Amino acid sequence: MIKTANIGTADRVIRILIGIALAAYAYANLAGPWSSVAYAVAGVLVVTALMRFCPAYRLVGASTCKVSR
């Protein structure tokens, strides 16, 4: 199965910034299991941004990529 990109540039930038901010917040302010949850969410955001593919978008049929015709 070929995964086509479904995350646009603006969405990628926002995901990376939120992921970095969440990881920094978890490092500075959270303890215990909440920090692990925050790191996991931050990791998912950054990885999906770098891969330009979001499985949740695929499930609902969404895409923030511009379609070239």
C-alpha positions as CSV (number, residue, x, y, z in Angstrom):
1,M,0.0,0.0,0.0
2,I,1.4,3.4,-1.0
3,K,0.9,6.1,1.4
4,T,0.1,9.4,-0.3
5,A,0.8,12.6,1.4
6,N,-2.2,14.1,3.1
7,I,-0.5,16.8,5.3
8,G,0.2,20.2,3.8
9,T,3.0,22.6,4.6
10,A,1.2,24.8,7.0
11,D,-0.1,21.7,8.9
12,R,3.4,20.3,9.0
13,V,4.8,23.5,10.6
14,I,2.0,23.7,13.1
15,R,2.4,20.0,14.1
16,I,6.2,20.4,14.5
17,L,5.8,23.5,16.6
18,I,3.1,22.0,18.9
19,G,5.1,18.8,19.2
20,I,8.3,20.7,20.3
21,A,6.3,22.9,22.7
22,L,4.5,19.9,24.2
23,A,7.8,18.0,24.7
24,A,9.4,21.1,26.3
25,Y,6.4,21.6,28.6
26,A,6.5,18.0,29.6
27,Y,10.2,18.1,30.4
28,A,9.8,21.3,32.5
29,N,6.5,20.9,34.2
30,L,5.1,17.4,34.1
31,A,5.9,14.3,36.2
32,G,4.9,10.7,36.2
33,P,2.6,9.1,33.6
34,W,1.5,12.5,32.2
35,S,4.9,13.3,31.0
36,S,5.0,10.0,29.1
37,V,1.6,10.7,27.5
38,A,2.8,14.2,26.5
39,Y,6.0,12.8,25.0
40,A,4.1,10.2,23.1
41,V,1.7,12.8,21.6
42,A,4.6,15.1,20.8
43,G,6.3,12.2,19.0
44,V,3.3,11.3,17.0
45,L,2.8,14.9,15.9
46,V,6.5,15.3,14.8
47,V,6.7,11.9,13.1
48,T,3.4,12.4,11.1
49,A,4.7,15.9,10.1
50,L,8.0,14.5,8.9
51,M,6.3,11.6,7.0
52,R,3.6,14.0,5.5
53,F,1.0,11.3,6.3
54,C,-1.6,11.1,9.0
55,P,-3.5,7.9,9.4
56,A,-6.4,9.7,11.2
57,Y,-6.8,12.0,8.1
58,R,-6.9,8.9,5.9
59,L,-9.7,7.3,8.0
60,V,-11.9,10.4,7.7
61,G,-10.9,11.2,4.1
62,A,-9.3,14.6,5.0
63,S,-6.3,16.2,3.4
64,T,-4.5,19.5,3.9
65,C,-2.4,19.1,0.8
66,K,-3.0,21.2,-2.2
67,V,-4.2,19.1,-5.1
68,S,-2.2,19.7,-8.4
69,R,-4.2,19.1,-11.5
